[in-house]
Amino acid sequence: MNTKILKNFGETVRRKRKIAELSQEALAEKLGIHRTYMSFIERGQRNPSLLMLFKISRALKIKLPELFEFDK
């Protein structure tokens, strides 16, 4: 269950990032993290903190709940 949630979340982040026309590297730079960590998030291999979720939503210029649209 947890793995599925992380994978779905990562896919949502990737989709929203592409809509924002940002590369992984550009988004990672905005977040102050390494590109490989961004890749791990998008592949569902990391469980980002609440603070990181907030930063991701701000960097993508979306509301925080939009990162969880996969759960609808």
A tleap script that builds the chain and sets N, CA, C and O, in Angstrom:
source leaprc.protein.ff14SB
mol = sequence {
  NMET ASN THR LYS ILE LEU LYS ASN PHE GLY
  GLU THR VAL ARG ARG LYS ARG LYS ILE ALA
  GLU LEU SER GLN GLU ALA LEU ALA GLU LYS
  LEU GLY ILE HIE ARG THR TYR MET SER PHE
  ILE GLU ARG GLY GLN ARG ASN PRO SER LEU
  LEU MET LEU PHE LYS ILE SER ARG ALA LEU
  LYS ILE LYS LEU PRO GLU LEU PHE GLU PHE
  ASP CLYS
}
set mol.1.N position { 0.823 -1.196 0.000 }
set mol.1.CA position { 0.000 0.000 0.000 }
set mol.1.C position { 0.863 1.254 0.000 }
set mol.1.O position { 0.659 2.141 -0.829 }
set mol.2.N position { 1.829 1.344 0.922 }
set mol.2.CA position { 2.676 2.531 1.001 }
set mol.2.C position { 3.463 2.756 -0.283 }
set mol.2.O position { 3.610 3.891 -0.737 }
set mol.3.N position { 3.970 1.671 -0.869 }
set mol.3.CA position { 4.726 1.785 -2.112 }
set mol.3.C position { 3.845 2.335 -3.220 }
set mol.3.O position { 4.288 3.169 -4.010 }
set mol.4.N position { 2.614 1.879 -3.285 }
set mol.4.CA position { 1.690 2.356 -4.317 }
set mol.4.C position { 1.416 3.854 -4.134 }
set mol.4.O position { 1.377 4.598 -5.115 }
set mol.5.N position { 1.232 4.291 -2.915 }
set mol.5.CA position { 0.991 5.708 -2.638 }
set mol.5.C position { 2.185 6.538 -3.094 }
set mol.5.O position { 2.009 7.567 -3.746 }
set mol.6.N position { 3.390 6.104 -2.760 }
set mol.6.CA position { 4.588 6.844 -3.147 }
set mol.6.C position { 4.759 6.885 -4.659 }
set mol.6.O position { 5.155 7.912 -5.210 }
set mol.7.N position { 4.465 5.778 -5.332 }
set mol.7.CA position { 4.568 5.750 -6.799 }
set mol.7.C position { 3.525 6.677 -7.419 }
set mol.7.O position { 3.840 7.428 -8.342 }
set mol.8.N position { 2.303 6.633 -6.931 }
set mol.8.CA position { 1.258 7.506 -7.451 }
set mol.8.C position { 1.595 8.978 -7.212 }
set mol.8.O position { 1.389 9.825 -8.082 }
set mol.9.N position { 2.112 9.263 -6.027 }
set mol.9.CA position { 2.515 10.628 -5.716 }
set mol.9.C position { 3.622 11.076 -6.670 }
set mol.9.O position { 3.559 12.175 -7.220 }
set mol.10.N position { 4.617 10.243 -6.863 }
set mol.10.CA position { 5.730 10.571 -7.759 }
set mol.10.C position { 5.270 10.823 -9.184 }
set mol.10.O position { 5.754 11.741 -9.846 }
set mol.11.N position { 4.339 10.010 -9.655 }
set mol.11.CA position { 3.802 10.198 -11.004 }
set mol.11.C position { 3.061 11.528 -11.111 }
set mol.11.O position { 3.123 12.199 -12.142 }
set mol.12.N position { 2.369 11.901 -10.056 }
set mol.12.CA position { 1.657 13.181 -10.038 }
set mol.12.C position { 2.640 14.337 -10.075 }
set mol.12.O position { 2.443 15.300 -10.816 }
set mol.13.N position { 3.695 14.246 -9.282 }
set mol.13.CA position { 4.719 15.295 -9.284 }
set mol.13.C position { 5.326 15.426 -10.676 }
set mol.13.O position { 5.498 16.537 -11.178 }
set mol.14.N position { 5.651 14.301 -11.297 }
set mol.14.CA position { 6.239 14.318 -12.647 }
set mol.14.C position { 5.278 14.976 -13.640 }
set mol.14.O position { 5.686 15.812 -14.446 }
set mol.15.N position { 4.017 14.597 -13.577 }
set mol.15.CA position { 3.016 15.164 -14.493 }
set mol.15.C position { 2.892 16.682 -14.291 }
set mol.15.O position { 2.873 17.439 -15.261 }
set mol.16.N position { 2.809 17.115 -13.040 }
set mol.16.CA position { 2.681 18.549 -12.740 }
set mol.16.C position { 3.947 19.309 -13.134 }
set mol.16.O position { 3.874 20.453 -13.584 }
set mol.17.N position { 5.105 18.674 -12.964 }
set mol.17.CA position { 6.376 19.298 -13.351 }
set mol.17.C position { 6.417 19.522 -14.854 }
set mol.17.O position { 6.842 20.579 -15.319 }
set mol.18.N position { 5.976 18.532 -15.606 }
set mol.18.CA position { 5.969 18.662 -17.065 }
set mol.18.C position { 4.976 19.726 -17.522 }
set mol.18.O position { 5.246 20.463 -18.470 }
set mol.19.N position { 3.835 19.807 -16.855 }
set mol.19.CA position { 2.861 20.855 -17.172 }
set mol.19.C position { 3.488 22.229 -16.933 }
set mol.19.O position { 3.255 23.168 -17.693 }
set mol.20.N position { 4.281 22.333 -15.873 }
set mol.20.CA position { 4.959 23.594 -15.540 }
set mol.20.C position { 6.166 23.841 -16.448 }
set mol.20.O position { 6.822 24.878 -16.349 }
set mol.21.N position { 6.453 22.887 -17.327 }
set mol.21.CA position { 7.573 22.975 -18.268 }
set mol.21.C position { 8.915 23.158 -17.552 }
set mol.21.O position { 9.736 23.998 -17.919 }
set mol.22.N position { 9.099 22.336 -16.516 }
set mol.22.CA position { 10.352 22.332 -15.766 }
set mol.22.C position { 11.036 20.984 -15.924 }
set mol.22.O position { 10.380 19.943 -15.936 }
set mol.23.N position { 12.348 21.008 -16.044 }
set mol.23.CA position { 13.105 19.759 -16.023 }
set mol.23.C position { 13.249 19.321 -14.568 }
set mol.23.O position { 13.007 20.099 -13.646 }
set mol.24.N position { 13.643 18.075 -14.380 }
set mol.24.CA position { 13.916 17.602 -13.017 }
set mol.24.C position { 14.989 18.463 -12.380 }
set mol.24.O position { 14.893 18.828 -11.208 }
set mol.25.N position { 15.996 18.781 -13.149 }
set mol.25.CA position { 17.102 19.577 -12.627 }
set mol.25.C position { 16.643 20.971 -12.205 }
set mol.25.O position { 17.051 21.470 -11.156 }
set mol.26.N position { 15.791 21.599 -13.023 }
set mol.26.CA position { 15.295 22.946 -12.701 }
set mol.26.C position { 14.434 22.916 -11.442 }
set mol.26.O position { 14.553 23.794 -10.587 }
set mol.27.N position { 13.566 21.910 -11.323 }
set mol.27.CA position { 12.724 21.813 -10.137 }
set mol.27.C position { 13.577 21.533 -8.903 }
set mol.27.O position { 13.371 22.137 -7.850 }
set mol.28.N position { 14.525 20.627 -9.033 }
set mol.28.CA position { 15.416 20.313 -7.908 }
set mol.28.C position { 16.156 21.569 -7.447 }
set mol.28.O position { 16.306 21.799 -6.247 }
set mol.29.N position { 16.610 22.366 -8.384 }
set mol.29.CA position { 17.319 23.602 -8.032 }
set mol.29.C position { 16.405 24.553 -7.255 }
set mol.29.O position { 16.828 25.159 -6.270 }
set mol.30.N position { 15.156 24.681 -7.700 }
set mol.30.CA position { 14.193 25.528 -6.984 }
set mol.30.C position { 13.959 25.031 -5.558 }
set mol.30.O position { 13.728 25.823 -4.643 }
set mol.31.N position { 14.020 23.718 -5.383 }
set mol.31.CA position { 13.765 23.106 -4.078 }
set mol.31.C position { 15.005 23.049 -3.200 }
set mol.31.O position { 14.904 22.797 -2.000 }
set mol.32.N position { 16.166 23.278 -3.785 }
set mol.32.CA position { 17.402 23.198 -3.021 }
set mol.32.C position { 17.830 21.774 -2.731 }
set mol.32.O position { 18.447 21.497 -1.703 }
set mol.33.N position { 17.494 20.856 -3.660 }
set mol.33.CA position { 17.865 19.451 -3.497 }
set mol.33.C position { 18.629 18.991 -4.740 }
set mol.33.O position { 18.647 19.688 -5.755 }
set mol.34.N position { 19.249 17.833 -4.661 }
set mol.34.CA position { 19.969 17.271 -5.799 }
set mol.34.C position { 18.972 16.656 -6.781 }
set mol.34.O position { 17.915 16.168 -6.382 }
set mol.35.N position { 19.317 16.684 -8.059 }
set mol.35.CA position { 18.440 16.139 -9.087 }
set mol.35.C position { 18.147 14.657 -8.862 }
set mol.35.O position { 17.045 14.193 -9.156 }
set mol.36.N position { 19.110 13.922 -8.351 }
set mol.36.CA position { 18.875 12.495 -8.127 }
set mol.36.C position { 17.818 12.271 -7.045 }
set mol.36.O position { 17.047 11.315 -7.121 }
set mol.37.N position { 17.779 13.154 -6.033 }
set mol.37.CA position { 16.738 13.030 -5.006 }
set mol.37.C position { 15.370 13.311 -5.624 }
set mol.37.O position { 14.383 12.660 -5.283 }
set mol.38.N position { 15.318 14.290 -6.541 }
set mol.38.CA position { 14.064 14.588 -7.245 }
set mol.38.C position { 13.624 13.364 -8.048 }
set mol.38.O position { 12.440 13.028 -8.090 }
set mol.39.N position { 14.571 12.719 -8.666 }
set mol.39.CA position { 14.282 11.503 -9.426 }
set mol.39.C position { 13.725 10.406 -8.517 }
set mol.39.O position { 12.776 9.713 -8.884 }
set mol.40.N position { 14.314 10.252 -7.343 }
set mol.40.CA position { 13.822 9.250 -6.391 }
set mol.40.C position { 12.382 9.548 -5.970 }
set mol.40.O position { 11.572 8.631 -5.839 }
set mol.41.N position { 12.066 10.813 -5.762 }
set mol.41.CA position { 10.689 11.188 -5.404 }
set mol.41.C position { 9.744 10.812 -6.526 }
set mol.41.O position { 8.703 10.201 -6.285 }
set mol.42.N position { 10.099 11.173 -7.753 }
set mol.42.CA position { 9.218 10.901 -8.899 }
set mol.42.C position { 9.048 9.410 -9.170 }
set mol.42.O position { 8.032 8.996 -9.728 }
set mol.43.N position { 10.020 8.611 -8.787 }
set mol.43.CA position { 9.913 7.162 -8.982 }
set mol.43.C position { 9.292 6.451 -7.791 }
set mol.43.O position { 9.159 5.227 -7.792 }
set mol.44.N position { 8.908 7.223 -6.767 }
set mol.44.CA position { 8.281 6.623 -5.595 }
set mol.44.C position { 9.245 5.909 -4.686 }
set mol.44.O position { 8.848 5.015 -3.939 }
set mol.45.N position { 10.522 6.291 -4.735 }
set mol.45.CA position { 11.541 5.638 -3.918 }
set mol.45.C position { 11.918 6.440 -2.678 }
set mol.45.O position { 12.760 6.009 -1.890 }
set mol.46.N position { 11.302 7.598 -2.504 }
set mol.46.CA position { 11.526 8.403 -1.310 }
set mol.46.C position { 10.186 8.892 -0.779 }
set mol.46.O position { 9.229 9.070 -1.533 }
set mol.47.N position { 10.135 9.103 0.509 }
set mol.47.CA position { 8.942 9.602 1.179 }
set mol.47.C position { 9.245 11.024 1.655 }
set mol.47.O position { 9.767 11.209 2.754 }
set mol.48.N position { 8.921 12.031 0.833 }
set mol.48.CA position { 9.292 13.402 1.182 }
set mol.48.C position { 8.555 13.916 2.417 }
set mol.48.O position { 7.431 13.505 2.705 }
set mol.49.N position { 9.204 14.814 3.130 }
set mol.49.CA position { 8.633 15.402 4.344 }
set mol.49.C position { 7.507 16.370 3.994 }
set mol.49.O position { 7.333 16.753 2.837 }
set mol.50.N position { 6.761 16.748 4.997 }
set mol.50.CA position { 5.696 17.731 4.814 }
set mol.50.C position { 6.266 19.043 4.288 }
set mol.50.O position { 5.672 19.668 3.409 }
set mol.51.N position { 7.398 19.459 4.813 }
set mol.51.CA position { 8.034 20.681 4.348 }
set mol.51.C position { 8.390 20.572 2.863 }
set mol.51.O position { 8.202 21.527 2.109 }
set mol.52.N position { 8.898 19.425 2.444 }
set mol.52.CA position { 9.241 19.226 1.039 }
set mol.52.C position { 7.983 19.244 0.164 }
set mol.52.O position { 8.008 19.781 -0.943 }
set mol.53.N position { 6.891 18.664 0.654 }
set mol.53.CA position { 5.634 18.706 -0.103 }
set mol.53.C position { 5.194 20.147 -0.324 }
set mol.53.O position { 4.765 20.519 -1.416 }
set mol.54.N position { 5.308 20.945 0.721 }
set mol.54.CA position { 4.951 22.354 0.633 }
set mol.54.C position { 5.840 23.065 -0.388 }
set mol.54.O position { 5.351 23.843 -1.207 }
set mol.55.N position { 7.145 22.798 -0.336 }
set mol.55.CA position { 8.079 23.419 -1.278 }
set mol.55.C position { 7.770 23.007 -2.715 }
set mol.55.O position { 7.824 23.832 -3.627 }
set mol.56.N position { 7.446 21.733 -2.913 }
set mol.56.CA position { 7.121 21.252 -4.259 }
set mol.56.C position { 5.897 21.974 -4.794 }
set mol.56.O position { 5.891 22.428 -5.938 }
set mol.57.N position { 4.861 22.082 -3.973 }
set mol.57.CA position { 3.634 22.758 -4.437 }
set mol.57.C position { 3.916 24.211 -4.782 }
set mol.57.O position { 3.400 24.715 -5.779 }
set mol.58.N position { 4.718 24.890 -3.987 }
set mol.58.CA position { 5.052 26.295 -4.258 }
set mol.58.C position { 5.884 26.425 -5.537 }
set mol.58.O position { 5.644 27.316 -6.352 }
set mol.59.N position { 6.856 25.536 -5.705 }
set mol.59.CA position { 7.719 25.590 -6.891 }
set mol.59.C position { 6.930 25.330 -8.175 }
set mol.59.O position { 7.232 25.893 -9.228 }
set mol.60.N position { 5.911 24.466 -8.070 }
set mol.60.CA position { 5.084 24.147 -9.239 }
set mol.60.C position { 3.908 25.115 -9.394 }
set mol.60.O position { 3.151 25.043 -10.362 }
set mol.61.N position { 3.771 26.024 -8.417 }
set mol.61.CA position { 2.695 27.022 -8.419 }
set mol.61.C position { 1.313 26.374 -8.460 }
set mol.61.O position { 0.434 26.755 -9.232 }
set mol.62.N position { 1.167 25.370 -7.585 }
set mol.62.CA position { -0.110 24.683 -7.443 }
set mol.62.C position { -0.464 24.616 -5.957 }
set mol.62.O position { 0.381 24.859 -5.096 }
set mol.63.N position { -1.709 24.286 -5.673 }
set mol.63.CA position { -2.130 24.113 -4.283 }
set mol.63.C position { -1.678 22.735 -3.806 }
set mol.63.O position { -1.650 21.777 -4.579 }
set mol.64.N position { -1.331 22.649 -2.541 }
set mol.64.CA position { -0.830 21.404 -1.964 }
set mol.64.C position { -1.732 20.197 -2.261 }
set mol.64.O position { -1.208 19.145 -2.627 }
set mol.65.N position { -3.066 20.299 -2.122 }
set mol.65.CA position { -3.913 19.131 -2.400 }
set mol.65.C position { -3.805 18.599 -3.827 }
set mol.65.O position { -4.113 17.433 -4.076 }
set mol.66.N position { -3.376 19.433 -4.759 }
set mol.66.CA position { -3.239 18.977 -6.146 }
set mol.66.C position { -2.172 17.901 -6.290 }
set mol.66.O position { -2.188 17.141 -7.258 }
set mol.67.N position { -1.254 17.826 -5.345 }
set mol.67.CA position { -0.230 16.784 -5.392 }
set mol.67.C position { -0.805 15.416 -5.068 }
set mol.67.O position { -0.150 14.396 -5.278 }
set mol.68.N position { -2.037 15.395 -4.554 }
set mol.68.CA position { -2.663 14.139 -4.150 }
set mol.68.C position { -3.896 13.816 -4.988 }
set mol.68.O position { -4.778 13.084 -4.539 }
set mol.69.N position { -3.962 14.354 -6.195 }
set mol.69.CA position { -5.109 14.117 -7.061 }
set mol.69.C position { -5.225 12.665 -7.495 }
set mol.69.O position { -6.287 12.252 -7.961 }
set mol.70.N position { -4.178 11.891 -7.358 }
set mol.70.CA position { -4.216 10.483 -7.747 }
set mol.70.C position { -5.172 9.687 -6.880 }
set mol.70.O position { -5.585 8.592 -7.259 }
set mol.71.N position { -5.529 10.220 -5.724 }
set mol.71.CA position { -6.367 9.493 -4.763 }
set mol.71.C position { -7.853 9.654 -5.025 }
set mol.71.O position { -8.672 9.176 -4.240 }
set mol.72.N position { -8.220 10.323 -6.120 }
set mol.72.CA position { -9.639 10.555 -6.417 }
set mol.72.C position { -10.271 9.363 -7.071 }
set mol.72.O position { -11.460 9.391 -7.387 }
savepdb mol mol.pdb
quit
